[in-house]
Amino acid sequence: MNFRTFSKLFITSILILFISEKSIAQSATLTVNQDPKISQLLDLKKELEKENKLSDGYTIQLYYGELDIANQTLRKYKGSYSNWPASIEYETPNYKVWAGNFATRIEAERALIEIQKSFSAAFILKPERRK
């Protein structure tokens, strides 16, 4: 047997060995036992994030003042914009209308350009995190 034939046979044997090892690999099943309260907590977190309650980012303030006008502002905003959530926040003795929950300042600035078409007094703020 010459060297060339021996090397071809050797390489073929190694390939067959790897292929057969792959075909008889073990399979496993993983079962995760999760506390049902985890799903409830995730849902609560999503809801709080939607309402800007957990935000470390930026928001846009549309109005600051009386409740009646805050409600009118919120209705007008929701009628025009559905891209960003909005809510009324209370800070004694005034009400604020906040829109959006932006992770970065640049995102907030892009939204502000659009929102100022209808709400010229709108501005960006970084609210303090609620404790």
C-alpha positions in Angstrom: 0.0 0.0 0.0 1.5 3.3 -1.0 1.5 6.5 1.0 -1.2 8.2 -1.1 -3.7 5.3 -0.7 -2.9 5.1 3.0 -3.6 8.9 3.5 -6.9 8.7 1.6 -8.0 5.7 3.7 -6.9 7.5 6.9 -8.9 10.7 6.0 -11.9 8.7 5.0 -11.8 6.8 8.3 -11.7 10.0 10.3 -14.6 11.5 8.4 -16.7 8.4 8.9 -15.9 8.5 12.6 -17.1 12.1 12.9 -20.2 11.5 10.9 -21.2 8.4 13.0 -20.5 10.3 16.2 -22.9 13.1 15.1 -25.7 10.6 14.2 -25.7 8.9 17.6 -25.6 12.1 19.6 -27.8 12.2 22.7 -31.0 14.2 22.8 -32.4 15.7 26.0 -35.6 17.3 27.3 -35.5 20.3 29.6 -38.4 21.1 31.9 -38.5 24.5 33.6 -40.7 24.8 36.7 -41.6 28.5 36.9 -43.4 30.2 39.7 -46.7 31.6 38.3 -46.0 34.9 40.0 -43.2 35.6 37.5 -45.7 36.0 34.6 -47.8 38.4 36.8 -44.7 40.4 37.6 -43.6 40.7 34.0 -47.2 41.8 33.0 -47.1 44.4 35.8 -43.6 45.6 34.7 -44.9 46.0 31.1 -47.9 48.0 32.3 -45.7 50.3 34.5 -43.3 50.9 31.6 -46.2 51.7 29.3 -47.4 54.4 31.8 -43.8 55.8 32.3 -43.7 54.7 35.9 -40.3 53.0 35.6 -38.7 55.3 33.2 -35.1 56.4 33.6 -35.3 58.0 30.2 -37.0 61.1 28.8 -40.5 62.2 28.2 -42.2 65.2 26.6 -44.4 67.5 28.6 -47.3 68.9 26.7 -49.2 70.8 29.5 -48.9 71.9 33.1 -51.8 73.3 35.0 -55.5 72.6 35.6 -57.1 69.2 35.4 -59.8 70.1 32.8 -57.3 71.5 30.4 -55.0 68.6 31.1 -57.8 66.2 30.1 -58.5 68.2 26.9 -54.8 68.2 26.0 -54.6 64.4 26.6 -57.7 63.8 24.4 -56.3 66.0 21.6 -52.9 64.3 21.8 -54.4 60.8 21.7 -56.6 61.8 18.7 -53.5 62.9 16.8 -50.7 60.6 17.9 -50.7 56.9 18.7 -47.0 56.3 18.4 -46.2 57.2 22.0 -48.2 56.6 25.1 -49.4 59.6 27.1 -50.7 60.1 30.7 -51.7 62.8 33.2 -49.4 63.1 36.2 -50.3 65.0 39.3 -47.9 67.2 41.2 -49.5 69.4 43.9 -51.4 71.5 42.9 -51.0 71.0 39.1 -51.5 68.4 36.5 -49.0 67.5 33.8 -49.6 65.8 30.5 -46.6 63.6 29.6 -46.1 61.8 26.3 -43.6 59.1 25.4 -41.1 57.1 27.2 -37.8 57.6 25.4 -34.6 55.8 26.3 -32.3 58.4 24.7 -32.4 62.1 24.3 -32.1 61.8 20.5 -35.3 59.7 20.4 -37.1 62.3 22.4 -35.9 65.1 20.2 -37.1 63.4 17.1 -40.6 62.9 18.6 -40.6 66.5 19.9 -40.2 67.8 16.4 -43.3 65.9 15.3 -45.3 66.7 18.5 -44.5 70.5 18.4 -46.5 70.7 15.1 -49.7 70.4 17.3 -48.3 71.4 20.7 -45.9 74.3 20.3 -45.2 74.6 24.0 -44.1 71.0 24.4 -40.6 70.3 25.7 -38.4 67.4 26.8 -37.8 66.6 30.4 -36.1 63.8 32.3 -38.4 63.0 35.2 -37.0 61.9 38.5 -37.6 58.2 39.1 -40.5 57.5 41.5 -39.6 55.6 44.6 
